[in-house]
Amino acid sequence: MIPWREWSRGCVELIYPSRCYCCRIGLTRKGQVICADCLSKAHYLQSPLCSCCGREFPDSSGTDHLCGFCLRQPPVYGRARSVVRYEDPVSHLLHRLKYAADTSTLPVLAQVIEPFVHGLAQEFQSAHDRIIPVPLFPARLKKRGLNQSLLLARIFFPKAGDTLLVDAMTRTRDTPPQTTLNGDARRKNLKGAFAVRDPDTVQGRRIFLVDDVYTTGTTVTECGRALFAAGAVDVYVVTVARVAG
């Protein structure tokens, strides 16, 4: 016997066929949320990049080197890398995941991330390495129903096992969303907003810090400060997308 929920979902899909989240064209494959044409528009970040923050240089020639921002004010973390530019279709998928708890986007995001995973696995090979998702404040986590950074960390590191420290970091206060603030306000908003629950979990270790989007670097910088204060020896930032500029 077909479960009621599955049967009702099938009826809805029959009457109202699913449409691409971006262009709204009808989709024919079960579970599909975005069409192939839209997915092909994802802009993968490629060298030359800033060898520290991962910023993409406008000139496509040359090799990786430090950007002016990192030369003037070196980041707290050791290195940051993102997979794609923060624009459609990926920005739409991440927004659906983050604010609508739409986990149907995860298989597509995994498809976007997949070319990046092999190289990341080569980086993540020391027994001392640990993976930490950027945490949400408990009230916000309860409201959203998921932490997108944790779900994405499991895609980036599919064989993480116990090296993925789900609760190693905490957000000590509920801050206004960063999307509503400019650069200076972002920094003031998050200053001292993160802490490590048990310093022994990060003491002497290199941390792979995972988030969904790198915008100004404020969030990962403040996380990095907390990790280094707890004894981490290096922080490698990994995000799905990066805002251009």
Secondary structure, DSSP 8 states (H G I E B T S, - for coil): ---HHHHHHHHHHHHS--B-TTT--B--STT--S-HHHHTT--B--SSBBTTT--B-SS-SS--B--HHHHHS--SSSEEEEEEES-TTHHHHHHHHHHH--GGGHHHHHHHHHHHHHHHHHH---TT-EEEE----HHHHHHHSS-HHHHHHHHH-TT-GGGB-TTSEEE-S----GGGS-HHHHHHHHTT-EEES-GGGTTT-EEEEEEEEESSSHHHHHHHHHHHHTT-SEEEEEEEEE---
